[in-house]
Amino acid sequence: MAEYKIRSKNDVQYVEILLTDETVIVEAGLMHYFQGNISMENPMPGAKKMVKAKLSGEKVFRPCYKGTGKLILTPSLKDYFAIHLNDDAFIIDQGAFCAADSGVIVDISVNKAFTGMMSGEGLVQTLVKGTGTVIISVPGPVETIHLENDTLIVDGPFSVGRSQSLDFQTEKISSSIIKSMTSGEGWVNAIRGTGTVFLSPVPNKNILFQEHFDQAFSQFSKSNSVKGKDKSKFKLPGCLVNLLTLAAVLFFVYFLFIYYFSQWYK
């Protein structure tokens, strides 16, 4: 199997893949450059694979690179993480798949309807199974947790990968509705059973900076929008509005009085 090395320069990560007469699958658009006797093939997926790719948030086409040499994946502000499969299966986030050995199958996993809506993970997630290494994109450093007939409660969608054998569902943090509401937690993601969970609870500084920048820009845009609306709208003082309303009512009464008086006089 290919050798994968996750490199970091200037707070940006990239993946170096060393091939020795081997084949790797790469998400479309992630190849940065390669060196050596490497060829690329882009097989046409069937209709079923196209539908699954769209549902899981992955690219429809996944080029295969085979031969001998060095392949570099596109540098990213996010982190890269390697999952090593040994005839097992993991469920990962939508759109997280980056590359894998040819012995890995990329499929989909469907969550329960309520869990998909409330967990933040979505109804459909990506499933990787087989034997080999899988490279995924994660928001920050990864913490590995091994469960042995145990339960892990996660408040938020920062579980970036889990064994397919684990049970995953969304539930109230307490059986009491009042306790759940007053705790400030409400609904949480519960992972039970035996297997491995990969958590990325703390985004790297690039993602944190981007989130803070987006939040500040959104607030700035809303502030300017409100100011623009205030400038464009001319508001009359409340007393003047009341006076005009009273004048309109008196005019209407006067008009009716003149009309009926003229009819009676005739």
ABEGO torsion letter per residue (X at the ends): XBBBBBBBBGGBBBBBBBBBGBBBBBBBGABABBBEBBBBBBBBBBAAAAAAAAAAGBBABBBBBBEBEBBBBBBBABBBBBBBBBGBBBBBBBGABABBBAABBBBBBBBBAAAAAAAGAEABBBBBBEBEBBBBBBABBBBBBBBBGBBBBBBEBABABBBAABBBBBBBABABAAAAAAAGAEBBBBBBEBEBBBBBABBBAAAAAAAAAAAAAAAAAAAAAAAAAAAABBBBBAAAAAAAAAAAAAAAAAAAAAAAAAAAAX
